[in-house]
């Protein structure tokens, strides 16, 4: 029996659903803004030989944000970090054990990277560092994407851990 995935990914509760919805809306809004910015830059360069000096900087920040938030949403939907042809060979009980080991390992790695990302961001904030660009963006602002992104991934890893403890009907 195959699980019904027509209603989206499995959920460990409404808090995870709300966080996923907020993440999806933010990711979609940033993607639309990124496309508009790149298209505007291309049109201005092509027709008026004018460039928005800040476009490259903002697109870089947007791509980093989209990478982290997109990875978190892909993890939640079950389309990240799986090698199906190997994973599906396990019986249900060992499969859950392997999944739990993976989730715990990934959670520890995400927590360490969030912590180190926070240290980097806090260092830039305390030193008052700015990007050497047209906008002179305070570096702590884009660096905030690192701990937030890793914490978002860690949150959905916690959800995966909660879900992998459940035994689907018909197994075991």
C-alpha positions in Angstrom: 0.0 0.0 0.0 1.4 3.4 -1.0 0.9 6.4 1.3 -1.4 9.2 0.1 0.8 12.1 -0.8 -1.8 14.0 -2.8 -2.3 16.4 0.2 1.4 17.2 0.5 4.1 16.0 2.8 3.4 14.2 6.1 3.1 16.6 9.0 4.0 16.3 12.7 1.6 19.1 13.6 0.2 22.5 12.7 3.2 24.4 13.9 5.4 22.7 11.2 2.6 23.3 8.6 2.5 27.0 9.5 6.3 27.3 9.3 6.4 25.5 6.0 3.6 27.8 4.6 5.5 30.9 5.8 8.8 29.6 4.3 7.0 28.8 1.0 5.5 32.3 0.8 8.8 34.0 1.6 10.6 31.8 -0.9 8.1 32.5 -3.6 8.2 36.3 -2.9 12.0 36.3 -3.1 12.0 34.2 -6.2 9.6 36.7 -7.9 11.6 39.6 -6.8 14.8 38.0 -8.1 13.3 37.3 -11.5 12.0 40.9 -11.7 15.3 42.3 -10.7 17.3 40.2 -13.2 14.8 40.9 -16.0 14.9 44.7 -15.2 18.7 44.6 -15.2 18.8 42.7 -18.6 16.3 45.1 -20.2 18.1 48.2 -18.9 21.5 46.9 -20.1 20.1 45.8 -23.5 18.1 48.9 -24.4 19.5 51.8 -22.4 23.0 50.6 -21.7 22.4 51.3 -18.0 23.0 49.0 -15.1 21.5 48.8 -11.7 24.7 48.9 -9.6 23.1 46.9 -6.7 21.5 44.1 -8.7 24.4 41.7 -8.5 24.7 42.1 -4.7 20.9 41.6 -4.1 20.7 38.6 -6.4 23.6 36.9 -4.6 21.8 37.4 -1.3 18.5 36.1 -2.8 20.2 33.0 -4.2 21.6 32.1 -0.8 18.2 32.6 0.9 16.5 30.5 -1.8 19.1 27.7 -1.4 18.6 27.4 2.3 14.8 27.8 2.3 14.4 25.6 -0.7 16.5 22.9 0.9 14.4 23.0 4.0 11.2 22.7 2.0 12.6 19.9 -0.1 13.7 18.1 3.1 10.1 18.4 4.4 8.6 17.0 1.2 10.9 14.0 1.3 12.7 14.9 -1.9 16.1 15.7 -0.3 18.8 13.3 1.0 17.4 10.0 -0.1 18.9 7.4 -2.4 15.7 5.5 -3.1 17.2 2.5 -4.8 19.2 1.7 -1.7 16.8 2.9 0.9 13.8 0.9 -0.4 15.8 -2.4 -0.1 15.6 -2.2 3.7 12.7 -3.8 5.5 10.4 -1.3 7.3 12.0 -1.6 10.8 15.6 -1.2 9.6 14.6 1.5 7.3 13.2 3.5 10.2 16.4 3.0 12.2 18.6 4.2 9.2 16.3 7.2 8.8 16.6 8.0 12.5 20.4 7.8 12.4 20.5 10.0 9.3 18.1 12.6 10.9 20.1 12.7 14.2 23.4 13.1 12.3 22.0 15.8 10.0 20.4 17.6 13.0 23.8 17.7 14.8 25.5 19.0 11.7 22.8 21.6 11.1 23.0 22.8 14.8 26.8 23.2 14.6 26.6 25.1 11.3 23.8 27.3 12.7 25.9 28.0 15.7 29.0 28.8 13.7 26.9 31.0 11.3 25.6 32.9 14.3 29.2 33.4 15.5 30.1 34.8 12.1 27.1 37.1 12.0 27.6 38.3 15.6 31.3 39.0 14.8 30.4 41.2 11.8 27.7 42.9 13.8 30.1 43.7 16.7 32.8 44.9 14.4 30.5 47.0 12.3 31.6 45.4 9.0 30.0 46.5 5.7 30.0 44.9 2.2 32.5 46.7 -0.1 29.6 47.3 -2.6 27.4 50.1 -3.9 24.8 49.4 -1.2 27.4 49.0 1.6 25.1 46.4 3.2 26.0 45.7 6.9 27.4 42.2 6.6 25.4 40.8 9.5 22.2 41.1 7.5 23.1 38.6 4.7 25.1 36.5 7.2 21.9 36.2 9.2 20.7 33.9 6.4 23.2 31.2 7.6 21.9 30.6 11.1 18.3 31.1 10.1 18.6 28.7 7.1 20.3 26.0 9.2 17.8 26.4 12.0 15.0 26.1 9.5 16.5 22.9 8.1 17.0 21.6 11.7 13.4 22.3 12.5 12.2 20.2 9.6 14.7 17.5 10.6 13.0 17.4 14.0 9.7 17.0 12.2 11.2 14.1 10.2 12.5 12.5 13.4 9.0 12.7 14.9 7.5 11.2 11.8 10.0 8.4 11.4 8.9 7.1 14.8 5.4 6.4 13.6 4.7 2.9 12.2 2.5 3.2 9.1 -0.5 0.8 8.9 0.4 -2.5 7.4 4.1 -2.5 8.4 5.6 -4.6 11.1 
